[in-house]
């Protein structure tokens, strides 16, 4: 586990106590059952923003705390434990990163303060098919008009501004497009994990050089790597909670006159989960620390973290359902929530196969 500064420890502890008090899994269940249009509790998101979480990576001059990606990862890990739904990854991480790394002074001045205080939500509109293929872009800009369709846009219904990838003169560029711009339409999606997502269509949307971020395809990869590392941190928190809940059950459930945790077969499975989680934590924290250090190996570490965390969360969420037996199969128990979140999070920003392939290519295999 990374050695934390005093400020980071305080941030993590604050996140831990807020999540347990204000946002337990029962709060997520309530959001799901209410069929909330945005897929998250707006009041809870406003509280998070007030605590400064939306501005953790945003420079101080724009209202953030410039605390770094590892610090934001600590918050995301705690939110993951109780499956708290929020636009923090889409807006406070991915959207903010795009502006910090590629925005002009005017773009930063307009949007970063709003993202930092939570009054605006930004998100990436990148994928166009069922699989994550950021290099496969059909959306295009020609004659000052953007046309195309983006699918599975995280927080797509809540977003005030989209960071859209589009071909311009044969090159991939990123554009800032306001959600209320003429020609933008969105369709709400119902995902397995009940989070907010949308398909977004851009039809003759007026864009100019003032809307373009600088950096093109290289910027897109940098932003995606930050999103992948952050999502991995959230998945780590969820997987750890799923494991701890299962472990408690093994210690209390009595079958055949004895506690089921005394059965060696279950002990071996629990030990495997524990070791996989420790390895996954190392990968996630290495990726976040590399981003903070602006290290050249961020791409491979981000892919390693996402692939490893995907495998680990998949395993632990499966075991959670299986070891809880019949009750684990019911909607009354939380196990299903963790399983569904695992599947949706695995697919976002590239699944295990995508990142194993990318890791191999980066390392010249």
Steps between C-alpha positions, in 0.01 A plus 500: 500500500628846409642713780257788538566858606311637796267692264430187296420301814258772611336504157458122502360498855254779415385306194467179703283658771281693252440191288403284797274765647344663194539253218475133604391240244140556613529853354603355163209255518268797553642678194452188290145439620403862437611469136689830536535668160870576553594174673627667817380705798550868413494609866776250583705623203463860621630394841801332340572817304472711816762276661729579208507153343401624153807725498769268639710503179400852387762777551439741788466801268181339363348415837649154547751365751757358253534198725589248231369176357605271785298721736196485273549123482465479879160672480388281209602187690276595793210588266548161333453318830134604522444520122434874529387628160630845403654690205838511678679275249331647192529865605744550789750259343460446124338832403728700727810316371411583139479871583809505723714321239359644178287803577577859401506769769150604393366143511655436841368829635148425379467137610746396772351718779155354420632145502685566827189621684275240339273755332580348159561142388737406217545157343685323221307405185744261337366155413285434194446123518434225754870475588751761617692601186609863545705488178192405296332834440228561241378829646644784297535876480469658159426860411458591865233232555528194725310186401501158663367277775660396830378207711519403868596853601542492880274756671378591153161623629657718771778656294511874431794463263637209298863439408442350156753314286457565128701472180608835362707488183583135565626560855320428828426821689309574819227764510306654786130489412231641726216258567240764414660589166274482195521155341592307817253230604533227761325177581505355851636148538407243764821329609527184710660695785226769494753781447446800275591463131372618164544474126569847360446614141664807348327631189655800325617639834693825450860476628797729453870506586401664830328172596799280412735363766866481404670162485287284272526120528790520749287716732211253472723210611635703793150588617377142459795365701407732786139385480610134494719541808225686687234244410740225612522671840122500530489133396764422764279648773197305382695174476649544848155562649357198316784289642459629857124445492555145377766436763261611777241259363751211500570571867134501609303267271453158659441194283527129595547611861806716438600840368553471123824699527654192662472306171840487334365535146341834589813612686706441185259703289504782755881494508514526121270804506713667767825456307342616173369813672844582640658464155223711345549776758870517410413537130237769562716710731800468265291637212367795704845583638648485148242752379589735786870463415431553127690176439550369144361157596148627580341321198625153593430548872145627430431198278654265758281648775179483295562143378604373843216678680248372245607138557507544878162674535350239267633219722402656833148598387441145371626349826284739701186368332610134516615500861181668618307217336129546433473839673782630276278440197218723628449870443447543874873438551770745385714233328323549169576872502873429525482239224318738263735789581796272430371413153424862403829632639696228319360618166552874560817652349610159370453148637767252608562369146544856366751592769696174489541554126598865550748411776659238274528744207654775718761252624572364153375145554 
